Each structure stands twice: as structure tokens, then as C-alpha cells.
Amino acid sequence: MIAQREPDGERRGWRELVHEYIPRDWIFPIVLACFVGVIVWFGHAIHEFLVPPASAVTVPNLVGSALSDANEDLMRLGLGSLVVEHITSDRYPADTIITQQPVPGAQVRQGRQISFVVSSGIVARSMPDLRYQSMREVGLDLARMRLQLGKVTWQSSDIVPDGHVITQFPQPLANIVEGEVVNLVVSRGGKMTLRVPNFIGMDVDDARTLARRDGVTLGQLIWTPLGTGGPPHGVVARQKPDAGTMVAAFSPVSLQISAGPDESGYILHQVHLLASVPIPDQTTPGQQIRVKIVVHDATGSYDLYDAYAEPGQKLDFVVTAVGTSFVDIYANDVLVGETRLGVEPANAYGKQPAPSPSAEEL
């Protein structure tokens, strides 16, 4: 029988190949040598990390130093720096180092970066005007300004609606810092309805006193030229709604007041105007808006207010206008609102005394 030869190495495993080229007695020493080499290399790496070489430097104490001064000191020592965070602080001025890592006194190699937490100082801001706002609106404003809600005191009010702010502490536009606590006095409401008292025949000052006593909100005070047959100057001639009418607690009552027997030709409107500065979609701390309020009446146009104001600030005015009149409100030169103050009867500009307006025109 003739034996068939197999191709070289076809059935030869790796053990046979190793035994062919490496003697059996050498295998264990070679494996041991490799293992020891890995251990030595790993130990050297650990030693280099934990025990700096002779070129190591001592990390100086830079807490409380200005960032620019600290960078100069580190440069002289052959070290680098890295600012990992800015935080507000009432202890450290802006750009002052609060903490560092590694800590002072640590031994590090040259070229190592020292990490810093740096103060951004105290961020001074103006207190937003929260008056007349609901508690939901207050929560949004406080979150936007990073303020904390403190003590909330509830108080009855016939002027401010239920759940809306009456007063606040700190006061509007006071200087504040992030995290400051804001205390509020909030309305729990008052009478749901009330009966309108009779103001006709009263002096305007007495009418105001009576309105405050009964919790009535006065709206327009229209000083009207009623001619020689009219009441004396400052006496209420008409009112709307009429005396005895039941109205909601916050509904305004308008009064028509005599301008005196010697006055004729124009009707004067006196209006309480409360304008709220609009809040842009995106605001930055300290941002102000230029607000311009222009009154237009029979005498022409004039600026009632032209200055910068805080977003959300309430601007409170008593406006006196002559004849047909209205108010335009601008924010950063953009018209954002218009309020009509009053309408003059068509025949009020003649030489004859103007007739008394009807109740519908109040």
C-alpha cells in the first residue's frame, strides 16, 4: 500500500509549530518575562502620575487673587490655567479666584493646568414692578430675575383684584442682587358689587373723599364748560353710572365737573393713566426700554413722558387734556398702544358756550 502525503502544515497545530521553533523549556521564561515587563511599565506610569519628577513645582495659593495676576504667576512657574466656571459672589469682586484645583501646596509637573472657579461679582439689578400683577405673573418675573418669593401677606382691597399684588418689598426699581427675597402684600378682594353713591352737587374734592370711603373707583373727571347757567367751578354736574346703580367693585365711575360760569368752548378731560412698560421676548439683565408717551388734544401734541424705563415697570399719571384727545405709547420708537381720553361735542368750538354733553358722552 502506498501512503498518501498531506500538504505541509495542513494538520499541524500551533503547538507543534511553537515546539518546532521554540524549545519547550523556554516557553515559561518568555511568558514570565513579558508579564514582568508589563508590571514594570504600569508601575512606572503610576509612579510618574503620583510622584512628579525633579522638575515638579509647588502650586501657589491663588484664591483671592485677580485672574490676570494669577495667570502671570502661573506663567512664570511654567503652569497653565483654565477657568471652569463663573459664579456670582457677594464676597469676592468680579474676576477674582474663588477656588482652585489642584489645591495650594500640591506638587505638579511643569505644564500642568490649574483649574479655577472665578467670581462674576454681584449682579446689581432694578427691582421689577409687581403691583397689580397676578401671582402667576409674579412667579414668571421672579424666575426671570432670579429672585426668591418670601413672605406673602393677604389683605382685603376694593381697588386691587383678588390674587393681585397691592405692594411689594423691595419697592419697584430699588437696587437688588440675584437671590434676594421679595415680600408681597396680595389682595384677597373686597366687595363683589357696590352701590354707586350720589356725587351730583358735591365739590370734586368731597366727591373724591366719598369715593375713597365707599371703595368706588373714579374714572374720567371731565371738566365741562357749562356756561352762565351751569354750577360753580369744581361742582359735579353729572355722573355715570347714575347714583344707586349696582356695579362691580372695580368698575370706574366718571364725573362731569363744571368748569365754571365764565368758561366755555372746550371740555377738559382728567384721566388716571396706568401704563405698563412692555417686556420684550428676550431681555438681558439691566436692559432698559425707551418709553415715550405723547398726548394729542385740541391744543396740539406734547410729550407726557420721554425717558428710559425697566421692562414691566408701571408708569402712573394723571393726564389733563383739552377737547377730543388720545394718548400714544411708544417703546423703542415703536407704537405699542393708543388710549382715547375723551371726545368733544362738534359744536364746542364755537363762540357760544358749549351745551352740556349727554350722559352717553361721558
C-alpha positions in Angstrom: 0.0 0.0 0.0 1.3 3.4 -0.9 0.9 6.1 1.8 -0.5 9.4 0.7 1.3 12.5 2.0 -0.7 15.5 3.2 0.3 19.0 2.3 2.9 20.5 4.8 1.3 22.1 7.9 -2.2 21.2 7.0 -2.8 19.1 10.1 -0.1 20.7 12.2 -1.5 22.9 15.1 0.1 26.0 16.6 1.5 23.9 19.5 3.5 21.8 17.0 4.7 25.0 15.2 5.8 26.6 18.6 7.6 23.4 19.6 9.3 23.2 16.3 10.9 26.7 16.6 11.0 27.3 20.4 12.2 24.7 22.8 9.7 23.6 25.4 11.9 24.7 28.3 11.9 28.3 27.0 8.2 29.0 26.9 7.6 29.7 30.6 10.6 32.0 31.0 9.4 34.0 27.9 5.9 34.4 29.3 7.2 35.4 32.7 9.5 38.0 31.2 6.5 39.5 29.3 4.4 39.6 32.4 7.1 41.3 34.4 7.7 43.8 31.7 4.0 44.8 31.7 4.1 45.1 35.5 7.2 47.3 35.4 5.7 49.6 32.7 2.4 50.0 34.6 4.2 50.7 37.8 6.4 53.3 36.2 3.3 55.1 34.7 1.7 55.1 38.1 4.8 56.4 39.7 5.1 59.2 37.1 1.5 60.2 37.8 1.6 60.2 41.6 5.2 61.2 42.2 6.3 64.2 40.0 9.8 64.2 38.6 12.5 66.5 39.8 11.1 69.3 37.6 7.9 69.4 39.7 6.7 72.8 41.1 4.6 73.7 44.1 1.1 75.1 43.3 0.8 78.6 44.8 -2.2 79.8 46.7 -4.1 81.9 44.2 -7.5 82.1 45.9 -8.5 85.8 46.3 -6.1 86.9 43.5 -7.2 88.6 40.4 -7.4 86.2 37.4 -4.9 88.3 35.4 -2.3 88.3 38.3 -2.8 84.6 38.8 -2.1 83.9 35.1 1.1 85.9 35.3 2.3 83.9 38.3 1.5 80.6 36.7 3.3 81.6 33.5 6.5 82.3 35.5 6.2 78.8 37.1 5.6 77.1 33.7 2.0 76.2 34.5 -1.2 76.9 32.6 -4.7 77.9 33.8 -8.3 77.0 32.9 -11.5 78.8 34.1 -14.1 76.1 34.6 -16.9 78.3 36.0 -18.1 81.8 36.7 -20.4 82.3 39.7 -21.9 85.3 41.5 -20.4 86.2 44.8 -21.0 88.9 47.4 -17.6 88.1 49.0 -15.2 88.2 46.0 -15.1 91.0 43.5 -15.6 90.3 39.8 -12.7 88.3 38.1 -11.4 87.1 41.4 -10.5 83.5 42.0 -12.8 81.7 44.5 -11.4 78.1 44.4 -8.6 76.3 42.6 -7.7 72.7 41.7 -5.1 71.3 42.5 -5.1 72.8 45.9 -2.3 75.1 47.1 0.9 73.3 48.1 0.3 70.4 45.7 3.3 69.1 43.7 2.7 69.1 39.9 4.8 68.8 36.8 5.5 71.8 34.7 2.9 72.4 32.0 0.1 71.3 34.3 -3.2 73.3 34.0 -4.6 74.8 37.2 -8.5 74.9 37.2 -10.2 78.0 38.6 -13.7 79.0 39.7 -13.9 82.7 39.2 -16.3 85.3 40.7 -18.6 87.3 38.4 -19.2 89.7 41.3 -22.6 91.0 42.4 -25.0 91.4 39.6 -26.9 94.6 40.5 -30.4 94.9 39.0 -33.5 97.0 39.4 -36.5 95.5 41.2 -39.3 94.8 38.8 -42.7 96.5 39.4 -45.0 93.7 40.5 -48.0 95.9 41.5 -51.4 94.9 40.1 -49.9 91.6 38.7 -51.4 88.2 39.4 -49.4 85.6 41.4 -48.7 83.7 38.1 -47.2 86.8 36.5 -45.2 87.4 39.7 -43.7 83.9 39.6 -42.6 84.4 36.0 -40.9 87.8 36.8 -39.2 86.5 39.8 -37.9 83.4 37.9 -36.6 85.7 35.1 -34.8 88.0 37.5 -33.6 85.0 39.7 -35.3 86.3 42.8 -37.0 84.4 45.6 -40.5 84.8 46.8 -40.6 85.5 50.5 -43.5 86.3 52.9 -46.9 86.8 51.3 -49.4 88.8 53.3 -53.1 88.8 52.2 -55.2 91.9 52.6 -58.7 93.0 51.6 -58.9 95.6 48.9 -61.7 97.2 46.9 -59.2 98.6 44.4 -56.8 95.7 43.5 -58.5 92.5 42.2 -58.3 89.3 44.2 -54.9 87.5 43.9 -53.1 90.5 42.6 -50.2 92.4 44.2 -51.0 95.5 46.3 -47.5 96.4 47.5 -44.0 94.9 47.4 -40.8 95.0 49.3 -38.2 95.9 48.0 -40.0 98.7 46.2 -40.1 98.9 42.4 -36.8 100.0 40.8 -34.8 99.5 44.1 -31.3 98.1 43.6 -31.3 94.3 44.1 -29.0 91.3 43.6 -29.7 87.8 42.4 -31.3 85.6 45.0 -32.8 88.4 47.0 -36.1 87.7 48.8 -39.2 89.6 47.8 -42.1 90.0 50.2 -45.6 90.8 48.9 -48.9 92.2 50.1 -51.6 90.5 48.0 -55.3 91.3 47.6 -57.9 88.9 48.7 -60.5 91.1 47.0 -63.3 93.2 48.5 -66.9 93.7 47.8 -68.1 91.9 44.7 -70.6 94.7 43.9 -71.4 98.1 45.4 -74.0 100.8 45.1 -72.8 104.0 43.4 -73.3 107.0 45.7 -74.7 110.3 44.5 -71.9 112.7 43.6 -74.0 115.4 41.9 -73.8 118.8 43.5 -70.7 117.9 45.5 -67.4 119.7 45.3 -64.9 117.5 43.4 -62.6 117.1 46.4 -65.6 116.0 48.5 -66.5 113.6 45.8 -63.0 112.0 45.9 -63.2 111.6 49.6 -66.6 109.9 49.4 -65.3 107.6 46.6 -62.4 106.5 48.8 -64.7 105.9 51.8 -67.1 103.8 49.8 -64.4 101.9 47.8 -65.6 103.5 44.5 -63.1 103.7 41.7 -63.2 107.1 39.9 -62.6 107.1 36.2 -62.6 110.2 33.9 -63.1 113.6 35.6 -64.5 115.7 32.7 -64.2 119.4 33.4 -67.0 120.8 31.2 -67.8 124.4 30.3 -71.5 124.7 31.1 -72.0 128.4 30.5 -73.5 131.0 32.7 -76.3 128.7 33.8 -74.0 126.0 35.0 -72.9 125.2 38.6 -69.9 126.9 40.2 -66.4 125.8 39.3 -65.5 122.4 40.6 -69.0 121.1 41.3 -70.1 117.7 40.0 -72.8 118.2 37.4 -73.3 114.6 36.1 -72.1 111.2 36.8 -72.0 107.8 35.0 -73.3 105.3 36.2 -76.2 107.0 37.9 -76.5 107.2 41.7 -77.9 104.0 43.2 -76.7 101.7 40.4 -75.2 98.4 41.4 -71.8 97.9 39.7 -68.8 95.6 40.0 -66.3 96.7 42.7 -63.7 97.7 40.1 -66.0 99.5 37.6 -64.9 103.1 37.2 -67.4 106.0 37.8 -67.0 109.0 35.6 -67.8 112.5 36.8 -68.7 115.6 34.8 -67.5 118.6 36.6 -68.4 122.3 35.9 -65.5 124.4 34.7 -67.4 127.5 36.0 -69.8 130.0 34.5 -67.1 132.0 32.8 -65.6 129.1 30.9 -66.8 127.9 27.5 -65.7 126.4 24.3 -63.7 123.3 25.4 -64.2 120.2 27.6 -61.3 119.2 29.8 -60.7 115.5 30.5 -58.8 114.4 33.5 -57.8 110.8 33.4 -55.8 108.4 35.6 -53.4 106.6 33.2 -51.5 103.5 34.2 -49.1 102.4 31.5 -47.0 99.2 31.8 -43.7 99.1 30.0 -43.7 96.1 27.6 -41.4 93.2 28.3 -39.5 92.0 25.2 -39.4 88.3 24.3 -35.7 88.3 25.1 -34.3 90.5 27.9 -30.9 90.8 29.4 -30.1 92.0 33.0 -30.1 95.7 33.3 -31.8 96.2 29.9 -33.9 99.3 29.7 -36.5 100.4 27.1 -37.0 104.0 25.9 -40.7 104.8 26.6 -42.4 107.8 25.0 -46.0 108.8 25.9 -47.5 111.5 23.6 -50.8 113.3 24.4 -52.8 114.7 21.5 -55.6 117.1 22.2 -57.2 120.4 20.9 -54.1 122.3 21.8 -51.8 120.1 19.8 -49.4 117.3 20.9 -46.9 117.2 23.7 -44.7 114.6 25.4 -46.0 113.4 28.7 -43.1 111.1 29.2 -39.8 110.5 27.3 -37.2 108.5 29.2 -35.8 105.0 29.8 -37.7 102.6 32.0 -37.4 99.0 33.1 -39.4 96.2 31.3 -42.6 95.7 33.3 -42.4 99.0 35.2 -45.7 100.7 35.9 -45.9 104.4 34.9 -48.7 106.2 36.8 -50.0 109.6 35.5 -53.0 111.9 35.9 -53.5 113.3 32.4 -55.4 116.5 31.7 -56.4 117.0 28.1 -58.5 119.6 26.2 -61.2 118.5 23.9 -61.1 115.4 21.7 -57.9 113.7 22.9 -55.9 110.5 22.9 -52.6 109.1 24.1 -49.9 107.2 22.0 -47.4 105.0 23.8 -44.1 104.1 22.1 -41.5 101.6 23.2 -38.1 102.0 21.4 -39.8 104.2 18.9 -42.4 101.6 18.0 -46.1 102.4 18.7 -47.4 99.8 21.1 -50.7 101.3 22.4 -53.2 104.0 22.0 -55.7 105.2 24.6 -58.6 107.6 23.9 -59.2 110.2 26.7 -62.4 111.9 25.5 -64.5 113.3 22.7 -65.5 116.9 22.3 -69.0 117.7 21.0 -69.0 119.0 17.5 -70.3 122.5 18.4 -68.0 123.0 21.4 -65.5 125.1 19.4 -67.9 127.9 18.5 -68.1 131.3 20.3 -71.2 130.3 22.2 -71.0 128.3 25.4 -70.9 124.6 24.8 -74.0 122.7 25.8 -73.8 120.1 28.5 -72.8 116.7 26.9 -75.3 113.9 27.2 -74.8 111.1 29.7 -73.7 108.8 26.8 -70.8 111.1 26.0 -69.3 110.8 29.5 
